[in-house]
Amino acid sequence: MANGDDSFSMSIKQENPTVPPPPPPTTTTPPPRETDLADEKNQSLLNSLRSTSLTPQETETCLRSLTNVMTSSEDSDDALFQEVISKLSGSELQRMAALLTSKSDDRYFLEMARNKNGSIRLQKLLGKSDDADIFFVAAILRNFFHVMTDEHAPYVAIQGMRVFSREKKRAMRNKILTYAVPLGCDQYGSIALNAIIRDVSFLYCSVALFDVVASNARFLSYSRYGNIVVQHVLKHCSLHSTRNIGVSLRGHYVELSFTEGGRYIEEQILGRDETGVLVMTELLECGSDKLVRLATSEYGHFVVETALKVTRGVLFRGLVNKLKPFLPLLRTSPQSTTIAQILESLTS
């Protein structure tokens, strides 16, 4: 009987097994949306830029955050930058400019200016507020040569020269004229000068710059980058400046003709009747051996060819007569075949 009761109990347990209670529902917090993070970052930066009582540590954090945004290549940071500056008032832009240039070594300003994206975004800040521009122009002038000889930073200075007030433009102009020669001999400095020379927006500076280049044309013409600056001036300047350059180069035309940059300078000077005589006079005065060596050289033959093509009258005949005795030699040199053909066409 006891066994029967046990069997009955077991059958009841099997028919009604104990079911464990369901687990409590799990609550998962969704990750913050990117737009929320961007808005938070945006507002944090705005608050820092608007604050007038940042601690030194908060100032450093704000500057680092701002630098990261200004130099970032991310589209989201570019959008953030555009939104932030659109919400700043004139006085707040001034505070931002003061903050960017607050370090004694201007390290944050220079870090931005020397970065491709930073340079582009700094340019967008210029001209928005004259009070803000006071800080920007001061930082540029303090670091003028270093700014102008960087790959990206010169564009900040050049944009400033477009949009600054007259007084600030005058200060920039004076620096350009003071540093024109060393800038002209620098790879990136020469690019900056050439941009100023060919843009009519800078006539308030370029006319005086032409005179500085003309006065130093001999030195610049022997420089790898400086000779390109001289070429730009010859292309865009008035006859007055061309004549001044021509006079500065007197006594050096033959030697310059042996150089690549010198060849281009002389071809431009030969292209004007008023100055071409200066080059022709020296070609006729140099010894016959040197003239033939010039006519058969890698770069010099271009100068002799141009002289024969653009010059007429007494000077032309004088050069032809000086070259004719060397016609057989000129025929055999690959550099002087065109010169030989010109001389032959005159005797046929």
PyMOL commands that set and color helices and strands:
alter all, ss='L'
color gray80, all
select helices_A, chain A and resi 2-15+34-50+56-71+75-87+90-100+107-113+116-125+130-142+144-148+154-163+166-184+187-198+200-215+217-221+226-236+239-248+253-257+260-270+273-285+288-295+300-310+314-332+337-347
alter helices_A, ss='H'
color red, helices_A
deselect
rebuild
show_as cartoon
